[in-house]
Amino acid sequence: MSPSFDSIDQIKDMDLHIQRLDIAKDIERTIQHKIDSFESVRRFHRNGYIVFWGLYACMAAGFVWFLFMGRADPDIEIIAKTTALFAALSAAAFTGAREQKKKYLRHVKRGLMFALSQELNIKYNPTGFFRLGDLYDHLLLPSYDIRLVEDGFEATIGERRIQFQEARLIAKHIDIERGKWLSGYVMFQGVVATIPLNKYLDHHTLIFSRDYVTRKTAANMDPRFLPFKRVNMVSRKFQDQFKIYSTSETEGHYIFDPSFIERFLEATQPVGAKSVSASFYKDTLAIAIAFNRDLFEFGNLHTPTDTLAIKQVIDDIAIVADIVETLNMNPHIGL
């Protein structure tokens, strides 16, 4: 029988591998009937995916045979028509394979994530809980042309209701001479979270990892950043890893007191994130945690759901919860 979860704090505190594995096993047993029903759907879409790729492989082999072995003196017009037919059929095969993967994500992954979230007593929305545009004034995220948002969660940490979701921001490069968009560059991939503060701040304070602020923020080009001044901290370790900017140096020191700095360093070291950035603005704390991998992945099209897949999602939620709590809770200033 699956244990009862009163809040996400119980998940966050289970920082040992065996404990989380036991929780994953209990949840797997509880939702096994749902896993079984979704497994048949997964196999259906996987087989469809394989069929479409198999058709493409057969067409490609036939096309190559036709070009190089089928005719000693092929007619140019026939080659052109065959090439056009091959291109059209290939596009259809690619589209069919992609649709199978989309349907898997829509039917299987979302269904399992809803079931898991219910067991963990948190809310789940496959398209996220807030618009990234709402964070524009936070100056936290880099400029982008395309945004992809998925796997949104709403939970309670301590007494705060937080929302966090996975996001990928892509900037496209344009060839001015040809007037064409070229391949995009991922500016940010990770988790974005929002937490309400208990007090309204008169000024705006930002914290970035040194590498992140150098490469991707608007620190040296966005006029909105002009009122910000660098806030120096006593901790050399902190200074080597992060930069703090604020429209008020006094408020910057007020938020990042020595005890908060130590807890922040402790929380951000073991998580495997590329960078952790935060914005204290008005009555909201916004956090951006960049990763080199996708998060909240409930298996995939070719792999059945098992205990380890459930545990991986729990681990990802716990990572976010640890960082959010450390940034959020500063008892000395009542945030």
Buried (B, 14 or more C-beta within 10 A) or exposed (E): EBEEBEBBBBBBEBEEEEEBBBBBBBBBEBBEEBBEEBBEBBBBBBEBBBBBBEBBEEBBEBBEEBBEEEEEEEEEEEEEEBEEEBEEBBEBBEEBBEBBBEBBBEBBBBBBBBBBBBBBBBBBBBEBBBEBEEBEBBBBBBEBBEBEBBBBBBBBBBEBEBBBBBBBBBBEEEEEEEEEEEEBEEBBBBBBBBBEBEEEBEBBBBBBBEEBBEEBBBBEEEEEBEEBEEBEBEBEEBBEBBBBBBBBBEBBBBBBEEEBBBBBBEBBEEBEBBBBBBBBBBEBBBBBBBBEEBBBBBBBBEEEBEBEBBBBBBBBBBBBBBBBBBBBBBEEBEB
